[in-house]
Amino acid sequence: MKIGVYVCECGINIAATVDVPEVVEKVKSFPNVEICRYNKYTCSDPGQESIRKDIKELNLDRVVVASCSPRMHEPTFRAVVEETGINPYCFEMVNIREHVSWVHKDKEKATEKAVALIAGAVARAQFLEPLERKEVSVIPKSLVVGGGIAGIQAALEIATDGFQVYLVEQSPSLGGRMAQLDKTFPTLDCSACILTPKMVDVARHPNIELLTYSEIEKVDGYIGNFKVTVKKKPRYVDTDKCVGCGLCAEACRLKGRVLNEFDENLSKRSAIYIPFPQAVPLKYTIDSNRCNMLRFGKCGDELLCVEACEQNAIDFEQKEEFVELDVGTIVVATGYDNFDPSNEPKYGYKENPNVITGMEFERLVNAAGPTEGHLEINGKEPENVVFIQCVGSRDKEGHEYCSRVCCMYTAKQAHMVRDKFPDAIISVYFTDVRAFGKGFEEFYNRVLDEDINYLRRELDDSIEVVGNEKGVIVKAEGHPDIHADLVVLATGLVPKSDNKEIARKLNISLSGDGFFMEAHPKLRPLDTFTDGVFLAGCCQSPKDIPDAVAQASGAAVRAASPLAQGKVVVEAITAIIDEDLCSGCRICENLCAYTALEFVSDDKIMKINDVLCKGCGSCAAACPTGAITMKHYSNKQVLAQIGGILNQ
Amino acid sequence: MDEYEPNIIGFLCNWCSYAGADLAGTSRISYPTNIKIIRVMCSGRVDPAFVLEALKKGADGVLVSGCHFGECHYKSGNYKANRRIKLTKKFLEEMGINPNRVRFEFISASEGNRFAEVVTEFVDELKELGPLSLQLIQ
């Protein structure tokens, strides 16, 4: 056994806290260590080359690198040893950066700890065994979850690459949040004008199968071979027959009585509805929470919608359906929720009709919105408008992050108020104007020149909106009170309320802020820790439309790449059973979450299906006869590592 | 005389807790050097024999940490680990070893702070307990 050990200084990232030459001196004396060297950057070309050279010249059969987290560079070094003829599983990595130099200050103790960790790895390395990675074929289809701008973009990109895409959207129409916006900053493009053609492209694309009003129920499998169960909620309208004429909604007994969520509940619709006129698909849906027929089994003397529908499309007997989709990769683009300021009484939201959110403002100024674009509060045009920034964002007690869009949408909204009401007094309470994107600063400067009072306050300074007979008074610490008739809260972007559930289904992680976690914030920002599952848009973190679209295009490339290659290599770490040792006690059988263990009744022993085995090792930890070996984490290997560390 | 420094072996699952410890690193949240981490794919892999071996070979405490319930990368490995560690603690107690020397925690990939807190707390607790002397039992 000849082991080569390479200790990395990582510039001064490791060397500043760990005495690397001393580590090397100590490691040299460990059993079976043929060579131990250190490099400034082991991951660099010269670093990698020194490993290759030693493998060839010294006939090394095991390699240990002590550097950063294996979650960072294990694939890099596995590739290095593999190129030089060593099985990648005969490589072991020690984390002396994230787990040592970056968290410890005492150089002597940190050095001792690094030596101990390397001793563990060297002891373990002697028992490492070559493993064969399996190649599995990839189903050349992708699933995109979420039909907002990010999901639309990702679906179109993958479909244009020539692969079949399923696009699943939970609401009755594509469009997402962007469909609700009036204008977009900083170019003042009409949001619907740039979005709706893309929605139509999706509907028309021969490679895209659109499943609206549908949700992900279950996800099984792994990269290349996911099996996804999708729940199609009943629309109670036969989409093959519905032509979207709207006669049913006109006839509905509840017309004008059901709150319209697309208009942020500022308008009312029928129980049978399309969310907005350009909905894709243009098919009506019955709101099962409001429809009399669905709630009570009757609706007056006759079913007005059924009477009105010339296509005979309404079907109260529809049931939810479950469809199974086989896909190779998944793009998650589930978006965000708007912060609800009713939990913060100081803003007087819901108490005063004069206080609205940023999204409500969007609907009120939109020509297709509840007021056909006339910005009126209580039937009166506003004369004194106050915008309050950072509502629900940059709050250490709540959402600590910056929502990244509110500064600019406030600037845009202030501009729109100025455009409509040249004589209005417009004030913006801000803390920092974050105008970081292309054209943002220029747009902000333009708005500043439009006689808009930007008033600075600290985040911790008190601010309160109280109602009076004329409207509201905004009391901001350090500023004179403002008697306003319209207050717009720049509400932030928050994680979707069901993110936890979605994360669970997709087996991905959440960051501390509640958004989905990327595999690496800089180097793998579109990947998740689950191979084959990628992130796009605001489900990963708040972002503006250009960033969401850019990220979606990137995620589409990531998701299409395995489809194009047709094959992926899957992890070789699975369990194996020694048939001679298995007593057939079946303890392991119930422990396996993947039904990879099967009892062979003829032989009275267990058999393992290594395609189903995910390699968690739960069975190996429980096997009373030691018949199950967890590859790469065998008892021998782990016990040797424990001994190695503690011998130091 | 130098202050007694307990020796801790930490078994962390690859997906949540190991990543949480990595986050403590990238966020430069410092904690005592006493813990030495061993990566396992899942906390469900941790055989109670590993815990005993660590104590036998000189560890004063053992930390096993996995994903939060419902967030396990392998669906339910953390439930199994939780059960096994509970039993292991009972066994240790029978053997006359303070069961607090073994600790099971849930630390997610986003809880770098929590990881540092757990280690700091555990080191303090073990300092109070003093060195583990198996000779006494033998």
Interface residues (C-beta under 8 A of the other chain):
Chain A: S69 P70 R71 N95 R97 E98 H99 V100 W102 V103 H104 K105 D106 K109 A110 E112 K113 A116 L117 G120 K500 A503 R504 N507 S509 L510 S511 G512 M517 F529 T530 I573 L591 A593 Y594 K614 G615 C616 G617 S618 A620 A621 A622 M630 Y633 N635 V638 L639 Q641 I642 G643 I645 L646 N647
Chain B: N7 I9 N14 W15 C16 Y18 A19 A21 D22 A24 G25 T26 R28 I29 S30 Y31 P32 T33 K36 I37 I38 R39 V40 M41 C42 G44 R45 V46 D47 P48 A49 F50 E53 A54 K57 G58 A59 G70 E71 H73 Y74 K75 S76 G77 K80 R84 S108 A109 S110 E111 A116
